[in-house]
Amino acid sequence: MAGIGLLWMAASLLGCVSLEQLAPPIGDRMVVIGRDHGFDLNTLSHGRQVYLSRCIQCHNLEPIQRYSQAQWQAIVMEMAVEAKIDTRQTSDLLAYLLTARRVEPPDPKSHRKAAPKDKAVPQSPSS
Ligand code: HEC
């Protein structure tokens, strides 16, 4: 998508995007959350390694939170072909992305959370 470069530039200019945020290192929380979904530390660190070495050849990385789990599954299947990675690299990459998605980023200040869905709380008419 043509928007990626532009978004990256805008984000870099604002100085709010670092590699640590785009590809968060595997911390304790990530290990625990990964384990809950059947991904061990080796899988996660291999997945991150694939992400950092094979997915930045044609474009910059986008915030992992930007895509849903289903979107990542589709994107990774498509991009695995682009990056010419094997099935093991592909599944480890997906494991890393899905796990990183479930972990809150370390610095909440520099991460713009998706606006919570407007759940209109029914207002009781004040009397
Ligand atoms: C050979 C070049 C190439 C490599 C390597 C590559 N990509 Fe891409 N990527 C593209 C192109 C071209 C597009 C935009 C067109 C498209 O969506 O198919 C794209 C788009 C994307 C998008 C945006 C998709 C969307 O729906 O907006 C994401 C996310 C992405 N790539 C992730 C990855 C990941 C993860 C990897 C590593 C497995 C990767 N890319 C490796 C070329 C590449």
Boltz pocket constraint, residues with backbone or C-beta under 6 A from the ligand:
constraints:
  - pocket:
      binder: B
      contacts: [[A, 1], [A, 50], [A, 51], [A, 54], [A, 55], [A, 56], [A, 57], [A, 58], [A, 59], [A, 62], [A, 75], [A, 76], [A, 78], [A, 79], [A, 80], [A, 82], [A, 83], [A, 84], [A, 85], [A, 93]]
      max_distance: 6.0
